[in-house]
Amino acid sequence: MQQTQTMSLDEKLDISRRAFELLEVGDREGYSRLIRSAPMPPYLAKVAKEKIGVDFLIDGGWNLSEAEAEFGSDWLSK
């Protein structure tokens, strides 16, 4: 079984800060890539799956590590 390393709140805030700095200078691609590298909170991932669909999460390249840790590695296919 693969062990999931949890990202600290400070690490998540640092990613957000750096992403918004990219957005401020007009780098929307860099912003999007960086913001998706932070784990999506499980409750948001669950709502996105139900309301927007699995493809949105998979194709979007979202970091779903916290949702997988909470719901199990097969949660997207359930």
Legacy VTK file of the C-alpha trace (Angstrom):
# vtk DataFile Version 3.0
C-alpha trace
ASCII
DATASET POLYDATA
POINTS 78 float
0.000 0.000 0.000
1.295 3.451 -0.911
1.745 5.853 1.972
0.286 9.322 1.515
2.195 12.256 2.945
-0.049 14.996 4.261
0.758 18.558 3.281
0.839 21.006 6.166
-1.352 24.080 6.271
1.754 26.268 5.924
2.753 24.373 2.760
-0.743 24.801 1.315
-0.756 28.508 2.130
2.668 28.903 0.524
1.407 27.288 -2.675
-1.616 29.600 -2.674
0.565 32.653 -2.109
2.942 31.714 -4.932
0.016 30.899 -7.241
-1.628 34.282 -6.659
1.713 35.987 -7.297
1.753 34.296 -10.711
-1.804 35.420 -11.352
-0.904 39.013 -10.455
1.791 39.054 -13.153
-0.573 37.544 -15.705
0.678 33.945 -15.700
-2.689 32.163 -15.692
-1.190 28.836 -16.785
1.379 28.918 -13.997
-1.325 29.863 -11.511
-3.572 27.014 -12.613
-0.769 24.443 -12.581
0.426 25.493 -9.130
-3.002 25.788 -7.488
-3.886 22.277 -8.682
-0.725 20.902 -7.053
-2.130 21.576 -3.574
-4.417 18.810 -2.332
-8.088 19.491 -2.926
-9.948 19.202 0.384
-11.912 15.943 0.492
-15.278 17.658 0.929
-14.672 19.761 -2.202
-13.501 16.743 -4.170
-16.661 14.869 -3.195
-18.913 17.750 -4.234
-16.995 18.231 -7.500
-17.375 14.527 -8.290
-21.121 14.632 -7.630
-21.911 17.983 -9.280
-19.319 18.345 -12.066
-18.190 14.778 -12.670
-15.225 12.471 -12.404
-13.750 13.664 -15.719
-13.369 17.178 -14.318
-11.198 15.847 -11.509
-9.145 13.438 -13.596
-8.674 15.597 -16.698
-8.033 18.683 -14.589
-4.964 17.219 -12.948
-6.176 18.018 -9.447
-4.204 16.690 -6.474
-6.678 14.276 -4.917
-4.324 12.736 -2.356
-6.347 13.870 0.677
-9.614 12.620 -0.828
-7.984 9.268 -1.588
-6.674 9.073 1.970
-10.131 9.801 3.371
-12.378 7.917 0.927
-10.033 5.179 -0.359
-8.025 4.861 -3.545
-11.064 3.707 -5.546
-13.438 6.498 -4.496
-13.635 8.017 -7.972
-14.946 4.799 -9.505
-17.570 4.130 -6.822
LINES 1 79
78 0 1 2 3 4 5 6 7 8 9 10 11 12 13 14 15 16 17 18 19 20 21 22 23 24 25 26 27 28 29 30 31 32 33 34 35 36 37 38 39 40 41 42 43 44 45 46 47 48 49 50 51 52 53 54 55 56 57 58 59 60 61 62 63 64 65 66 67 68 69 70 71 72 73 74 75 76 77
